[in-house]
Amino acid sequence: MKKILLVVFITFCLLVCLLACRSTKNNVYNDTSLRFSALPVNVDNMLRNNAPFAAYMTILRQKNNVNITNVDFEELKERVFNHIIQIYETAENDDNYYMAEYIISSLERLNMLNLITPEKTLNEILLNNIIKDYNEKNYFTSMKKFIRYMQIAHPSNELLIKFADLAVEINNNFYLNMLIEEFNRRRIPVDQKYITALQQSDSHADMIEGTVTVWVNRGIRVRHGVGMPDRVIGSGFFIDPRGYFITNYHVIESEVNPEVQGFSRLYIRLPDAIGTRVPARVIGWDPIFDIALLKTEYIPKYIFSPSGSTRFQIGDRIYAMGSPGGLENTLTSGIISARSRRFLQIGDAMQVDVPINPGNSGGPLLNTSGEVIGVIFAGIAQFEGVNFAIPSHWVTDIVPALYRGGEVVHSMIGSVMYEGRGSIEVVYNVPGEAADRAGLRRGDIILSINGQRVTTVIEAQKILLSLRHDTVIDIEYRREGKTDNVLLALSSRRQRAFDNAMRRDSMRNLVLPLFGMEIEPFGNFLFSERFIVRSIYEGSSADEIGLSVNDSLIVRGWRFCLRDRSALLRIEVKRRTAGFMQNNISLITSIDLRNLL
């Protein structure tokens, strides 16, 4: 009887352990239900998320599938078409260029432009949108859109002069230079006031008047039984005469992130009103780029205009403005130490040695001409003079989306890429996302997106940054020596873009995008699994610790924490290059992949 109870107890314990652990087999993503029996439900969900092109392409892929029965494909398509028409008509009536361009460009790639009957051209919608922004004194976005309009249309000389005057008014020499170049191409005389504006430079004392100190009061924090004020301090700078200003998302996160619990109150302090609290509110935020747009009811004395230039070099002299430790009106100087540091999920960062401390976050980084070339966002406390800023050319790209309000949602194809020498290769597709649905495979080399050649992940991300999710794009790729094209509707990308893969897929599959090695099982060993390394990507975590093809390993532990944004793999490995000596190794990496396209 005791033996029977012991067997039952051991069996029960084993079952509990198995159920508690994440299975490397049963956790494999299987979208059969999504593709077949639940097709109408999926289409409805896509339409609710305003992704009609993803819904349409899903219908096309499944139309000839013999496993799908009792589905009226024509009725589904009709619902999708009506949704597309409704979106376009609303966009046209509102002169919403962003939405109108998304619909028209997608229909063009699908050869379905006859679905809509436009009353205005895209250029007309864009021009109306520009004038609307201008009349509402939304000068920054109006100017940025006008520069785009100037590149695709032929604005009148009067309009050029109007926006050149605006560039002088908002102190934007970067765009003023571009407008003067257009004047010269058209042989229009350049007014002396434009030359004077380019030659004069504002003092740092003037610029300080355009900065603010951002305070977020989060109540009382209890530590070791003692209550103390819980405050977040940051910096910001005005980009709009109506009181809009830029800061970092992490400074104001508690105001908008529903996962942050508890008390949170936001206010600012102005440079000319020390000690006075002025209310402010969050308009738009982008957790991926760590940028937020705020507004306060105050007419700023100075307006900054972030530059779209990429012409900054290592060694260039720079200045940082902000409130380190809450010390307002602080100016520090240094140089650009490095470019293209990959600390962000999208894009890159610049490394600077200008003194930066807590409280500087969100402040402007200036060149010697007074142009904003970056937004300060981070520093490494253990290392003096190792700090980082977001280049302003990335910031200017997302500012229009910040003005639209709410969280900025980016686009992605959903592929983890390996960046080789002059090419980018698909390593892994996130289950259920655009690349997976379109049939891209591991090993495919991405050659171009919408006809634009790409050789790096950042180049590809730059293209996608300007496109709304659900936009249909044309990807040219090379597979096994042959070149082909595929159309896909872009997926939406939020801050935790890889979490679905972590939840749905198996450890064996996830090891490849996370650590850069392909492993193949060849039997079990007690409660662990034995694998052979089949391939290693150069520069990956697996490559850096010296693993090589045909090494034998046993997985002793696999854990990931979505809250801490990390994944841990413990392995026992026998390396060929070390005479098959056995080593225990722990690999840890971030879930927020920088090579996810």
N, C-alpha and C positions, 0 to 999 in steps of 0.2 A: 504493500500500500504506500509506503514511504517513497519507494522507487517511482511508482506511478505519479505521485504528487510532485516529485522532483522533476520528472520529465515534463509534466504539464507546466510547472513553474518556469523551467528553462525555455520551453517552447513559447510561453507567453512573453518572456523577456526578449527573446529574439524577435518576435513579431512587433513588440513595442519599438525596439531599436530600428527595425526595418522601416516601420511607418514614420518614425521620427526623422529619419535621414532622407535627404533628397536623392531619389534614385537616379542612377546614371543611365538607366534604360527606359523606365516608365515615364520619365520626365521629357522624353523626346517630343517635340512639337508635332502635332498631327492636325492638319487643317481640313480633313475630309468633311467634317460636319459644316465647316464654314463654306466649303466649295459646293457642297451638294444640297443636302436637305434644307439648309438654312439660307439658301441663296436670296430669296425675297427679303428675309430679315436683314441680311447684310446690306442689300441695296438700300433698304429703308434707313439703316444706320448711317450709311455713307451720305445719303441725301440730307439727313438731319445735321450731319457735320459739314454740309455744304461742299461735298466732294463728288459731284455728279459724274465727272470724267473717270474717276476710279471705279464708280458703280457701272458705267457704260462698258469699260474695258473688262470688268469682271464678268458681265453678262456675255460679252463676245467670246471670252475664253471658255465659258461653260455651256454655250448654246448647243454644241454638238456632243455633249457628254451623255453617254447612254445611261449613266447612273442617276441622272436628274429626271424625275417624272413629275407630272402634275404642276408644271411651272409654265406660265404664259409669258414667254420671252418677249413677245411683241408688246404686251401690256407693260412689262417692266421697262422696256426701252422708251415707250411713250411717256411714262412718268419721269424718266431721266431727262428726256428732251424738253418736257415742259418746265422742269426745274432749271435747266440751262437757259431757256428763253426768259424765264422770270428773272434770273440773276442778271442777265444782260440788260433787259429793259430797265430794271431798277438802276443799274450802273450808268446807263446812258442818260436817264432822266436826272440823276444826281451829279452828272459829269464826274463820275468816279473812275478815273483813268486806271487805277490799280486793278479794279475788278473787270473793267471792260477789256483791258489788254489780256488779262488771264483767259477770259472766255474766247476772244477772237484768235489769239495765238494757238490755243488748244484746238479750236475747230479747224484752223488752217492745217495743222499737222495731221488731223484726222480726215481731211478733205470733206468737211461737213459745214462749210461756211453758209451754205444755202439754208441751214436751220434757222438762221436769224435774218432779219431785214433791217440793217442799221440805217438810222436816219442821219447819223453824224459819222464822220471818219474818226479814227483813233486820234489823229492829230488835232482835230477840232475839240474832242473831249479833253485832251491834255491841255490845250490852250485855255479852254473854259475853266478847267480845274486850277490852272496857274493864276488866272485873273481872280478867281474866287478866293484863293489863298491870299493873294496880294491885298484884296479889298478888306479881308478879315485881319490884316496885319500879321498874317502867318508868314513872315518874310523869309525865314530860313528855308522852309520847305518849298515856298514859291520860287525862290532863287534856284534851289537845286533842281526842281522840275523844269525851270526855264532853260538851264544849261543842257538838260537832256533834249528838250524841244529844239534848241538851237542846233543840236547835232543831227536831228532827223528831219527837220523842216527848214523853212526859210522865213524866219520872223522879219517883220518890217523894221526899217531903220529906226522908226519912232519907238518901237518896242525895245530894241537893243539899247537905245539911249535911256529909256525908262528904267531898265534893269541895271544899267551901269550906274545910274544915279542911286538906285537902291543899294548896290554893292558898296558905294561910298558911305551911304547912311548907316548900314549895318556893319561897317568896318571890315568887309570881307575882301581882302586883297587877292586871295586865291582865285575867287570867281571874277573879280575885276580884271585880273590879268587875262583870263580866258576871253572875256568880253572885248578887251582891247585888241586881242589877236584877231577876233572876228571883224572889228572895225578896220584893222589893217588889211584883212583879206578883201573887204568890200571897198577899201580906199575911202573910208569915212574919216574926216578930220577928227583927231582925238583932242577933246577939250582939255585945257590945261588943268582943270580941277581934278581930272582923273590922274594925271601925272603927279600932281601935288599929293594926292591921297596915297599913291604908291610910295612916294619918297618920305613922307612923314611917318614917324613912329610914336606911339603913345608911351608915356612913362609908366613904369611899374606902379607908381603911386596911383595913377589913373585906373590901371587894370584892377588893382585891389578892390576898387569900388564896385566891380562886377562880380565879386566872390561872396559866398555866404558860408556860415558854419551851420551844419545840419545836426540837430540833436534829436534823438529818439529816446524818450523816457519809457522804460519798460518796467517801472515800478520798483519793488524791493526784491532783492535776491538774498536768500538765506544761505550763508556759507559757514560751516563749522559752528552752527548755532547762533551766528551773528547776522543781523539784517543790514544790508548796505544797498545804496542806490544802484540800479541796473540801467546804465545809459550807454547808448551807442553814439559816438561822435564821428562826423565826417565833414567833408567839404563839398562845395558845389560852385557852379559858375553859370551866369545868365547867358542865354543864347537868343533871347526874344524880348523885345521891349514891353511885352504884356506880362512879364514876370515869370516866364518859364525858365527853368534851369536844370542842368545836368548834375547827377551825382552817381555813386555806385549803387547797384542793386543790394549788395550785402549790407549797406548802411541802413536801408529802409525795409529790409526783408520782413521784419515783424509786422509791418503795416499791411502787407498784401499776401503773405504766404499763409494759407489756411492751416498748415501743419504747425505753425508757431502759435502756441497757446499762451494766453495771459494778456496782461495790460500792455498797451502800446500807444504812445502819443507822440506825434511828429510836430516839430516846430523848427524855425531857423533863427539865427542871429545875423543881423546885417552889419557890415563893416563900420557904418557911421552911426550905429545905435547900440553901443556896447551894453550888454545886459538886458536889452529889450527882446522879448520873445514874440516872434511873428508866426502865426499859423501858416502851414503849407499843406498841400495834399499831393498824393501820387497820381500822375496821369497815366503813364505807361511804364512798363518795366521789361527787361530782358535778362533773365538769369544766366543765359549762356554767355553773353558778352559782359555781364556784371554792370549793366548800365540802366539808369532809371531817369525818367523825365518828371519833374515836379513843377508845381505852380504855386505862387504866392501872390497876394494882392498888393503888389509893390511895383513901382516904376523904377527899374534899375538905372543907375547913373552911368553904367558902362556895359556894353554888350560884347561878348566874345563870339567869334565865328570860327568854329572848328574847320581846319583845312582838310581838303581831300587829297592833299599831296602825299606822295610816298618818297619824296626826294629828301630824305634825311639819312645821314651817314654816321657811322661809328666815329666818335670823337667830337661830334657837333656839340657846341655849348647850348645848354638848356636851363630853364628856370621852372621851379615848381611853386605854386601858390596854394595855400590852404591853412588849416588850423590844427597843426600837430598837438595832440594832447589838449585840444580846446583853445590853444593860444592863437587867437584870431589875427588875420592880416600878416601872416608869416610868408616870407619869400626866401627860398633857398636856391642854390645853383649847383650845376654839375655838368656831366657830359653823357652822351649816349654810349653805353658800354657794349651793347650787342643788339642785333636785329633778329627777327624771326624766331623768337623763343616760343615753343609750342606748349603754352600753359592753358590755353583755352580750347574748348571743344571745337570751335570754329575759328579759323583765322590764326593770328599769331600775336605776340606781344613784343615790346621793346624793353630791353634791360637798361637801367639807368643807375648812375651812382649818386644822383642828387639825394641829399638827406631827406628821408621820408619816415614818418612815424605814425602810429595810430591817430587818426584825426585828419590825415592828409587825403584819405581815400575819397575819390570823386573830384579832386581838385584838378585844375588845368595844368598841362605841361606845355611850356612855350619855347619857341626858338628865339634867336636873337632879333628877329623881325617882329616879334610879338604875336606870331601866329600860334594858335593852339594845334599842336601836333600830336597830342595824346591826352589820355585821362588816366590819372594815377589810380591804381587799384590794389597793389599788393607789395609786400616786402618780406624778406626772410629775416626774422628777428635774430637768429643766431649769427648772421653774417652782416657785418657793417658794409653799407654801400651796395647791397644787392637788392635792387627794387625793380618794379615793373609797372609799365603803363600800356594801356590799350591804344594803338595808333589811331589817330582821329579819322583816317580814311575808312576804317571799319565803322566808327561811330556815326559818321555822316550818312553811311548807307542805311543805318537802322533808325535814324531820327524820324523820318516820315512815319514809320510804323509806330514809334513811340507816341507821336501826336494822335494816331488813331485811337489810342487808349487801350488799357488792359495789358495782358501779357503778350509779348511778341512771340508769334509762332513761326518758326523757320520751316524750310523744306529739306527733304532728304530723299535719296533713292534707297537708303537702308542697307548699304554695303560697307563692310569694313575693308579698307584698302591697304595694300602694301605698296609703299612708295619706293620704287627701285631707281635705277639710273635712267632718268628720262622717260619714265612710264609709271602708271599706277595700275595695280592688278587687284582684282576682286579676291579677297581671302575668305569672306564669310558674308552671308546674307541674313539679315534679321528676319526671322520667320513672320510671314504675313505682310511684310512691307513691300514697297514698290518693286525693288529689284527681284525679290523672291517671286512676286506675282508675275513679273514680266519674263522670268526664265533665265536671268543672268546666272552664271555659274562661277564657282571658284576657278581661278586661273584665267578668266576673261580679262583682257587688257582694254581699259577704257581709252579710246583715242580722241573722241570729241563729244561735246554736249551742245546740241543745237548748232552744229557746224563750227564751234570754237574749239580749237585744239587744246588739250589739257595734258600736262606732264607731271603735275604735282597735285596733291590733295587740296592745298590752299587755292590753286587756280580753279579747281572744280567747285570748291565751296563758294568762291567769289561769284561764280555764275549763278549758282542756286540761290544765293542770298537775295537776289533781286526778283526771284520768282515766287509767286504764291503757291502754297501747297495745293495739290490737285492739278497743277498746270501740266499739260502733256508735253513731254520733251522727247527729243530724238537723240538717242545715244548710239554712237558708232563704236564698235568694239572688235577686237581680234580674238578669235578662238581657234586654237590648234592651227595657226598659220592662215586662217581664212577671215576676211573682214565682212562684217554684217552690221545691220542696224536694227534697233528695237525701239518701239514707242512705249513709254510708261507714264503713268500719272503720279506725280510726286507725292510722297507721304508727308505728313506733318511731323515736325520735330520739336519737341519740348526739351526741357533741361535734362530729364532722365531718359534719354532716347534708347538706351540699351537695356533698360530694366525688363522689357517684355521678353527679350532673348534670354536673360538670366533666369526668368521664371519658367519659360517654356522648354528650353533646350537642355540637352544632356551635358554633363561635365566633359565627356569625350569631345563633343563638338565645340564647346566653349573654350577649351584649352587653346585652340588655334587662334581665334581673334584676340584673346586676352594675353597669352604668353608667347605666341608665334611659333608653335610647333604642332605638327599633326601626329597623333598617336593612334595606334591600332591595337586592339585587345588580342591577347592570345592565351586566354584561360584565367581562372580565378585562383587566388591564393588566400585561404582562410576567409577573412572578412574583407580583404582588399582585392583590387583588380590589377592584373599584370598587363603591361603594354610594351610595344616596341615603337620607338620614334621613327616615323617614316619620312618626315621632312622638317627642316628648320628654316625660318626666315631670318635673313641677315639683319642684325641690329635689334632683334627682339630680345625679350627677357631670357628666353631659353638659350639663345645664341650667346648672350653676355655671360651666362654662368658656365659656358663651355659644353653644353649638351650637343650631341651630333647624331646624325642618322644612324639607325640600328642600335642605339643605346637601349638597354633594357631598364624598365622602371616599374615600380609598384606604387600605386596611389595609396597613401596612408591616411590622407585627410583631404576633404574638399568642402570648403565653407565659403559663403559669401554673405555680405551684409549690405542690403540696399540702403539702410540708414547711414552707415559709415562710408558708403560708396567704395567698397573694397572687396576683393576676392582673394582667397588664400588656397594654395595647392601645396600639400606636403607629399613629397615623393621620396622613395628609396631607389636610387639609381646606380646602375653599373655602367660606367663609361668605357667605351672601347679605347679612347685615347689615354685612359689612365690604367690600362691593363685589367679592365673589368673590376677594379676595386669598388667597393660599395660605399655610397655616401648618402646621408640624409640631408635633404634640401627643402627649404620652405620658400615658395615663390608667392609674392604678394603684389597686386597691381590694382589700379583704379578701374572702376566700372565705367567711368566717364571717358570713353575712348576719344582720342584726338584725331584718329584716322577713320572715323565713321563719316561716310559721305552721304 
